[in-house]
Amino acid sequence: MKDGMFVFDAAVHTQDFGDNQIKPGSDGRRVKLLRSQIAGFINLTGRRGPPPETETFSNPDLEWGNKMLFENSDTDMASACSVPLFSHWRAGLGPVELSDAFAKSNPKRVVLTGGVDPAYHGLDFALEEMERQVRELGAVSMKFYQYQRRGCSWRADDRDIAYPLWEKAIELGIKMVQFHKGFPLELGPVEAFKPNDIQYAAADFPELNFGIHHLGDPYVDETISIASRFDNIYLILPLWFNQYYLQPWKMLARLGEALLYVGSDRICYGSEAFIWPHVQTYIDMLANLEMPEELQERYGYPEITREMKENILGKAFARGMGIDIEAKKIELGLV
């Protein structure tokens, strides 16, 4: 916990960037390109050169991952998010098996977020795989990447492809489904990653929560506007924390907009570990964050209170996922 505040990391990835992940028949360029981009992102945080082998999470190093999260930071719980991108990655960019291994290495603290793709594998397989991941692996949520390659994408409001997924999620007891929006991890049109398709899905399935990652960047205004109108849409902040150190005023304005129009009870902390492994930096930053008076006066953004920080650091995501924080505190011996 951080100063008595429960910390629930909504976005931890167990990814394998090795050449063994190159899918047969692929030239491997996308795998290698993303690997170099990840190294570049890490460099932007102040390091120089490629990440040392001891600071990548590959295949995976379970002991190291648990140490980085639960010994070297104030993180109390984490969601191990799968990344179901299959066009170039043999088992997906973030294989569910790696996420499952990490969740099982610390089952009291790590929950599994699985993932499927109905366009790439077909709807029947996706529904069967959702059931397998929940029944056999214990997944409590699902995360979706809706663009695999040109001609292979889908929308969350598609009644034939997507709505059976939401019906299955409800049947399986899943409280939240999550979406990568904004930053394209494939060479597709940026428009394919707009959040607009979440609107009808959220309206037609009010009993299900919909989490949008990355504030939909670059479609931040649209994402906040959509979330402001549907109380079952949650905003999950991975990349916001990482970008803060490059563009603090811009990120404060984005957070201010989200706080003003959506509210802290649906804004969730996510670190994007283990690409950025030293997550205590982000926890400390949020715990000490203040909204500059200039932004409050110019745009009406609220002062950032302790209650807001408690929501963002853990309460909001736990609420959206249907996890009882007070019971979890007792289970972990935190009270």
Secondary structure, DSSP 4 states (H G I P E B T S, - for coil): -BTTB--EEEEEE----SGGGBPTT--SHHHHHHHHHHHHHHHHTT--SSPPGGGS--S--HHHHHIIIIISS---EEEEE-B---SSBTT-SB-HHHHHHHHHHSTTTEEEEE---HHHH-HHHHHHHHHHHHHTT---EEEE--EEETTEE--TT-TTTTHHHHHHHHHTT--EEEEE-SS-SSSS-GGGG-STTHHHHHHH-TTSEEEEEGGGTT-HHHHHHHHHH-TTEEEE-TTHHHHHTT-HHHHHHHHHHHHHHT-GGGEE----BTTS--THHHHHHHHT----HHHHHHH-PPP--HHHHHIIIIIHHHHHHT--HHHHHHHTT--
